[in-house]
Amino acid sequence: MKIYWIVSNYPHLHDVQAGIFYRIFAEELVKAGVDLTIIAPTPYAGAVLAAISPTWKKYHLSPEKEEVNGVKIIRPRYFTHPQEAYRGIPHRFILRAIKKLNLAKPDLIHGFGAYPVSYAAVEFAAHFDVPAVTTFIG
């Protein structure tokens, strides 16, 4: 089964804590034989923002593609600004960045978390006409 898992963040060398609980789930699914690709949309952060903010520096340094313990991770960059979820439409920019990846049709798309990633996941599933599920914690 081919699954795209859209999450708000995923650990990498420059931010080992980001979404650490996603990693545990993802690695176990891969061990069970699931063809899983993590899509962790990441705000585009140029050198100027990276120079003045530790948070934006982490975004800037995050690898766009990598594979860790069998888990494929893609971090498409999207346009955003500080406090995007309160003053903007980040799900639209996230969806645009994901569609630019030109990924093959999956069997299922899973949005993990609330707005904006799950909203983008549901719209991305509609693009492929495949089922979408969302998971919320808290």
N, C-alpha and C positions, 0 to 999 in steps of 0.2 A: 504494500500500500504506500502510495506517495502522498506525503503530507507537507504542506507549507505551514509553518508555525510563525505567526506574526506576533512579536513581543516588543515591549517598549525599550528594552536594553538587554545586553548579553555580555558576560564577562570577557575581557581581553587583557592583554599584557599591561596596558596603561590604566585599567580600571577593573581590578579583579573582583570587586564586590558587586558590580552592576548586574542585576538580575541573576544572582548566583543560584537561586532556587529553580530557575528555568533550566540551568545547566544539568542539574541532577535528573530532572524529568527527561530531558532530551537524550542524555547518554543512556538512560535505561531503555527508552523507546528504541534507540538504534541497536542496542544489544539484543532486543527482542525481534529485530529484523525489519523494523519500519524504515522506509526510505524517507528520512526527515531532513528538511531544509529549514533552518531558522532564518527568518527575515527580521532584522532588527533595524528599522528605519532610524537613521541618525541625523540630527540637524547638521546642515552644512556649516562648518566653522572655518573661516579663512584664517590666515596668519595673524591678522589684526585682533580678532576676537580671542584667538588662542593665546595671544601675548598678554591680554589684560584680565583673563578670567580662567581660573583653574578648571571650572566645569567645561567651558568651551574648549579648553586645551585637550581635555579627555576626548571630546567629540572629534577634534582635529586629528588626534593621534590614533583613533580607533581604525583597525584595518578594514578595508572595504570587503574583502573576501578572505576566509580562512577555513580550515578544517581542523577540529580539535576532538580527539577521541572518537573519530568516526562521524561527528556531527558537522554538517556543512552549515556555515554561517555567512550570510550576506548582509551587509549594512549599507543599503542605498542611502545616499545623501538627499535631503530635502530642504527646501527653503523654510526658514522659521525665524522667530524672534523670541526674546525673553517673554515669559508668561503667555506663550502661544495658546494654551488651552482656554485661557480666559479672554483673550483678545485676538481672535483669529479663527481660521478654519484649517487647522493642521491636518485633519484627516484627508482633505482634498490634496494637499501637497504630498502627504505620505503615499496616497494612492497613485498619484502621478509618478512618483519615484519608483514605486514597486512595478508599475506597468512598463516602465522603461527597461526593466531587466529582461523582458521578453522570455519569461520562463515557460516551460512546458506545462500542459494542463495536469493538475494534480487530481487525486481522488477526493481530497478533503482539505479545507483551509481552516485553521484553528487560530482564533484571535485570543491572546492571553492578556487579560486586563480589560480596563474600561476604555473610555474615550481618551485618545483618538485611535489607538491601534485596533481595537475590536470593530469599531465602525468602519475603518478602512478595510479590515479583513472581510467583513460581510459584503462590502461593495466589490472587493476583489473576487470573492467567490461568485458573485452574480456575473462578473465579467466572463468567467469560465463555465458558468452554469453547473457548479458543483456545490455540495453541502458545505455549510459553514457552521462551526460551533464556537462558542466563546466560554471562557472560564474566568471567574472572578474570585479573588481571594480577599478576605477581610470581613 
